């Protein structure tokens, strides 16, 4: 028992370089996640937001719920969407997923 405690007491404490050396793989993984996951998502959100901000009458869009329609009127944060003859619905701009026909391209034309 006595010899074990003497050996443990004589072992050097881990240095600062060993502590940061063990954290390098964690930083590398976080960097990979940023460039592979977060950066493309951020670019796509900006593109969708730009498209939504530039909506005008006559644009063909698709909503998050899967409704296809034509923009009849843009009123602030809402859009009047024509989905059939004599059928119009009012939706928020945030419910628009992309322009119609651009679904194959990721939702933004």
N, C-alpha and C positions, 0 to 999 in steps of 0.2 A: 504494500500500500504506500509506504513512504517513498519508494523509488519511483512510482508512477507520478506522484505529485511533483517530484523534483524534475522529471523529464518534461512534464507539461509546463512547468514554470520556466524552464530553460528555453522553450521553443519561442522563436521570434514572432512578434505580432505582425499580421499582414500589413504590408506597406501601402502607401497611397496608389502606387502604380498597379499593384495587384487588384485593388478595389475597382479602379477604372477599367482595367484590362478585362475584368469579368462582365462589365456593362457594355462593352463594345458590340457584342452580338445583339443585344437588345436594341441599341441605337440603329444598327444596320437593318434589323427587322422593321422598326418603325419607319425608317426612310423608304424601304421597299413598299410598305403599305401606303405611304403617302403618294408615291409616284405611280403605283399600280392601281390603287383604288380611289383615293380621295381626289387627286388632281383631275382625272377624267370626269368624275361625277360633278365636280365644281364647274368645269368647262361646259358640261351639258346643261346644268342649271342656268348658267349665264345665258346660253344660247336660247333656251326656252323662255327665259324672262324677257330677253330682247324681242323675241317673236311676239310674245303676249303684249308687250308695250307698244308694238307697231301694228297691232290689229286694226283693220279697217273694214268698212262695209264691203261685202262680196267675198271675203276670204273664206275658203273651205277649211274647216277645222274638225278635230276629233277631241272629245272630252275624256277625262280620266275614267268616266263611267262607260265609255264606248259609244257615245252618241256622235254620229256624223252630222254635220250641218253647215249652214252658211251664215256668216255674221250679218245680221240685219241692222244692228245699231250698237255702238259702243257708248256706254254711259258711265264714266268714272271707273269704278272697280267692277262693274257688271257688264255683261254682254247679252244682247238679245239674239238668240240663235234660232234660225229657221231650220227645223228638222224635217218638215213635210209641208205640202200645200196647206195654207191656213193654220199651221201649227208652229208656234213660236214659244220658246222657253227662255227664261232669264236665268243666267248662271254667272257665277263669279269668274273673273279672269283666271284665278288660280286653278280652276277646274279644267282649263284647257291644257291638253297634253301635247298637242302639236298640230301642224297643218295636215290636212287630208292629203293622202298620196305620199306623204313623207314618212309613213310608219316603218317602211323598210329601211329608211336612212337613220333611224333612231328617233323619229318623232319631230324633228325640226327641219324645215325646208330652208 
